Amino acid sequence: MAGGSSLEFFRGEFTRDHQDHDIAIYYEDVEDFFEYAQRKGYKFISVESEEIASKEKLMAQRENAFLQKADSTKPGLQGFEIMFLKKNNQGEIIFGGDESVSFPVSVYEQSPRLTPPEVQLLYKLFGGRHKDFQDLKQYLPTLSAEQRERFDQYIQEAGARFEIEGQEAKNVEQLIQLAEATTPQFKEGFVNSGAIKETVTKQSSRFNSAMEKIFSAASQAENVNEFLRAVEKKLGSGIISTHKNKLEAAADFLLKLDRPTLEDFKTYGYREFELKEFLAKRLKERFLDTKRWAVKSKS
């Protein structure tokens, strides 16, 4: 397991939602993993959103790829991001952000199911998003002396510089301090950037589309079970497993003798499917994904 959730597993407590699931896998295992994932009903997608149809094409990807359910109507987790752990000539794992930095395999073997926290925090440092800042602030103090020594060594090997709001940070502590001090300006910039309006418009459109498909499903049904099957066919099984109780209640509303209009159902749906909360969650995700600092290479 990789990403922010791996840091939370180390601590044994989840403190925030995580948008996706990240898996790190040794590059030499990718070929076998391709066949395993296909047997489990998944397909690989490149970072350019193109399907990867062969193991050779998967192995040609530089650092990562995405794994998605081949049939989205099937139950189970719909997708993952797969990170490739490639090795250099010395057999050490190469850091994706800078090939001059590498990690001994022994560091990974100390926690075989989770990315080592000092390595994950290095990826966070190079990511530079608001959620990366939050994770660095929260988890950097939890590193052991040995882990912190390795973390500092990796930064030195990378020779990278970090700039935030026009200021260059001399070290990680100063970067975190500068990010903390400039958070009010960052929030104001996010509000003024048009990101809120863009996100609300896009997600409201998707929500409306889902409401229309659910309403259409009711026209093909005479009872709750027929309605749920029609919704699953139009929107996939994920919506059934996530919102089954709400959909059953929607069936009672839609399948009345005096059936409501689409506008009646949208008014009902906005309230019962919690459109406000849905939009707030999407806005938070975009906010957390917004860059806080830039990484300058040693060259």
C-alpha positions in Angstrom: 0.0 0.0 0.0 1.2 3.5 -0.9 -0.1 7.1 -0.7 -1.5 9.0 2.3 -3.4 5.9 3.5 -0.1 4.0 4.1 0.9 6.8 6.5 -2.3 6.4 8.4 -1.9 2.6 8.6 1.5 3.1 10.2 -0.1 5.2 12.9 -3.1 2.9 13.1 -5.7 5.6 12.8 -7.5 7.3 9.8 -7.8 11.0 10.2 -9.2 12.0 6.7 -10.9 10.7 3.6 -8.7 9.3 0.9 -9.7 9.8 -2.7 -8.2 6.6 -4.1 -6.2 3.5 -3.4 -2.5 3.4 -4.3 -0.5 0.2 -4.6 3.2 -0.1 -5.1 4.6 -3.2 -6.8 8.1 -4.3 -7.8 8.6 -3.8 -11.5 9.8 -7.4 -11.9 6.4 -8.6 -10.7 4.4 -6.4 -13.1 4.2 -9.0 -15.9 2.7 -11.6 -13.6 0.5 -8.9 -11.9 -1.0 -8.0 -15.4 -2.4 -11.6 -15.8 -3.5 -11.7 -12.1 -5.4 -8.5 -12.4 -7.1 -9.5 -15.7 -8.3 -12.8 -14.0 -9.8 -10.6 -11.3 -11.8 -8.6 -13.8 -9.6 -5.5 -14.1 -8.1 -3.6 -17.0 -5.1 -1.3 -17.1 -5.3 2.4 -18.2 -2.3 4.6 -19.0 -1.8 8.1 -17.6 -3.0 9.3 -21.0 -6.3 7.5 -20.3 -5.7 4.8 -23.0 -6.3 1.2 -22.4 -3.2 -1.0 -22.0 -4.0 -4.2 -23.8 -0.8 -6.2 -23.2 1.8 -6.9 -20.5 4.5 -5.5 -22.8 2.7 -2.1 -23.1 2.2 -2.1 -19.3 5.9 -2.7 -18.7 6.7 0.2 -21.1 4.9 2.7 -18.8 7.4 4.9 -17.0 6.3 5.1 -13.4 2.6 4.1 -13.0 -0.7 3.1 -14.4 -4.3 2.8 -13.3 -6.3 -0.3 -12.7 -10.1 -0.2 -13.3 -12.9 -2.7 -13.2 -13.4 -4.0 -16.8 -17.1 -4.2 -16.0 -18.2 -1.3 -13.8 -21.5 -3.1 -13.0 -19.6 -5.8 -11.1 -19.2 -5.4 -7.3 -16.0 -4.6 -5.6 -13.4 -1.7 -5.6 -13.6 0.0 -8.9 -10.0 1.2 -9.3 -6.5 1.7 -8.0 -3.3 3.5 -9.0 -0.4 1.2 -9.5 3.1 2.5 -8.7 6.1 0.7 -10.2 9.1 0.1 -8.0 12.0 0.0 -10.4 15.6 -0.8 -9.4 18.9 0.6 -10.5 22.1 -1.4 -11.3 22.9 -1.7 -7.6 19.5 -3.3 -7.0 18.1 -0.3 -5.1 14.6 1.1 -5.7 14.6 4.3 -7.7 12.7 7.4 -6.4 10.2 8.3 -9.1 10.8 12.0 -8.7 14.5 11.9 -9.2 16.6 8.9 -10.4 19.7 10.2 -8.5 17.9 9.1 -5.3 17.4 5.4 -4.4 16.2 3.3 -1.5 17.7 0.0 -0.2 15.2 -2.9 -0.6 15.9 -3.6 3.0 14.0 -0.4 3.9 10.9 -1.7 2.2 11.3 -5.2 3.7 11.1 -3.7 7.2 7.4 -3.0 6.4 6.5 -5.4 3.6 2.9 -4.3 3.3 3.3 -0.6 3.5 5.5 2.0 1.8 8.2 3.1 4.3 6.9 6.4 5.9 10.2 8.3 5.1 9.9 7.3 1.5 6.2 8.2 1.3 6.9 11.6 2.9 9.6 12.2 0.3 6.9 11.7 -2.4 4.7 14.1 -0.5 7.4 16.6 -0.4 7.9 16.5 -4.1 4.1 16.4 -4.7 3.6 19.8 -3.1 -0.2 19.8 -2.9 -2.2 21.1 0.1 -2.9 17.5 1.3 0.8 16.8 1.0 1.5 19.8 3.2 -1.0 18.5 5.7 0.5 15.0 5.7 4.1 16.3 6.1 3.0 18.5 9.0 1.3 15.7 10.7 3.6 12.7 10.1 7.1 14.2 9.8 7.3 14.5 13.6 6.4 10.8 14.0 9.4 9.5 12.2 12.0 7.7 14.3 15.5 9.1 14.4 16.7 6.5 11.9 13.8 7.2 9.5 14.3 11.0 9.8 18.0 10.6 9.0 17.2 8.6 5.9 14.6 11.2 4.9 17.1 14.1 5.2 19.7 12.0 3.3 17.3 11.5 0.4 16.6 15.3 0.2 20.3 16.0 0.2 20.9 13.5 -2.6 18.1 15.0 -4.7 19.5 18.5 -4.2 16.1 20.0 -4.8 14.9 23.4 -3.8 11.3 24.3 -2.8 9.6 27.6 -3.6 6.4 28.8 -2.1 4.6 32.2 -2.7 7.8 33.5 -4.3 10.0 32.5 -1.3 12.6 29.7 -1.3 12.7 27.4 1.7 16.1 26.5 3.2 14.8 23.2 4.6 11.7 21.2 5.2 10.9 22.8 8.5 11.0 26.3 6.9 8.9 25.0 4.0 6.2 23.8 6.4 6.4 27.1 8.3 6.0 29.2 5.1 3.1 27.0 4.0 1.5 27.5 7.4 2.0 31.2 7.3 0.7 31.6 3.7 -2.4 29.3 4.1 -4.8 32.3 4.4 -3.5 33.7 1.1 -3.7 30.3 -0.4 -7.3 29.8 0.6 -8.3 33.3 -0.7 -6.5 32.5 -4.0 -8.5 29.3 -4.3 -11.8 31.1 -3.7 -10.9 33.8 -6.3 -9.5 31.4 -8.9 -12.9 30.3 -10.3 -12.2 26.7 -9.1 -15.4 26.7 -7.0 -17.7 27.8 -9.8 -16.0 25.4 -12.2 -16.3 22.4 -9.8 -19.9 23.2 -8.8 -20.9 23.5 -12.5 -19.2 20.3 -13.5 -20.4 18.2 -10.6 -23.9 19.6 -10.6 -24.2 18.5 -14.3 -23.0 15.0 -13.4 -25.5 14.9 -10.5 -28.3 16.1 -12.8 -27.5 13.4 -15.3 -27.6 10.7 -12.6 -31.0 12.0 -11.4 -32.3 11.9 -15.0 -31.1 8.3 -15.4 -32.7 7.2 -12.1 -36.0 8.9 -13.1 -35.8 7.1 -16.5 -35.2 3.8 -14.7 -38.5 4.3 -12.9 -40.4 4.4 -16.2 -39.2 0.9 -16.9 -40.2 -0.6 -13.5 -43.4 -1.6 -11.7 -41.8 -2.5 -8.3 -38.6 -1.8 -6.3 -36.6 -4.8 -7.5 -37.3 -3.9 -11.2 -36.3 -0.3 -10.4 -33.0 -1.3 -8.7 -32.1 -3.5 -11.7 -32.8 -0.7 -14.1 -30.7 1.8 -12.1 -27.9 -0.7 -11.9 -28.0 -1.2 -15.7 -27.8 2.6 -16.2 -25.4 3.6 -13.5 -23.5 0.4 -12.4 -23.6 -1.7 -9.3 -21.5 0.9 -7.3 -24.5 3.2 -6.8 -26.6 0.3 -5.5 -24.1 -0.8 -2.9 -23.5 2.9 -1.8 -27.1 4.2 -1.9 -29.4 1.2 -1.7 -31.5 2.6 1.2 -31.9 5.9 -0.5 -32.7 4.3 -3.9 -35.4 2.1 -2.2 -36.9 5.3 -0.7 -36.7 6.9 -4.1 -38.6 4.0 -5.6 -41.4 4.6 -3.1 -41.5 8.2 -4.3 -41.2 7.5 -8.0 -43.5 4.5 -8.3 -46.6 6.1 -6.7 -49.9 5.8 -8.5 -49.7 9.5 -9.3 -46.1 9.5 -10.5 -44.1 12.7 -10.0 -42.5 14.8 -12.8 -38.8 14.9 -13.4 -38.6 18.3 -11.7 -40.4 17.0 -8.7 -37.9 14.1 -8.5 -34.9 16.5 -8.9 -36.2 18.6 -5.9 -36.6 15.4 -3.9 -33.2 14.0 -5.1 -31.2 17.1 -4.3 -32.4 16.8 -0.7 -32.4 13.1 -0.1 -29.2 12.4 -2.0 -27.5 15.3 -0.3 -26.3 17.4 -3.2 -24.9 20.0 -0.9 -22.8 17.5 0.9 -21.7 15.9 -2.4 -20.6 19.2 -3.8 -18.8 20.1 -0.6 -16.8 16.8 -0.8 -15.8 17.4 -4.4 -14.7 21.0 -3.6 -12.6 19.7 -0.6 -10.9 17.2 -2.9 -10.0 19.8 -5.4 -8.8 22.2 -2.7 -6.6 19.4 -1.2 -5.2 18.6 -4.7 -4.1 22.2 -5.3 -0.4 22.9 -5.5 1.3 24.8 -2.6 4.9 24.8 -3.7 7.1 24.2 -6.7 10.1 21.9 -6.8 13.2 23.2 -8.5 15.8 20.6 -9.6 19.4 20.8 -8.6 20.3 21.6 -12.2 
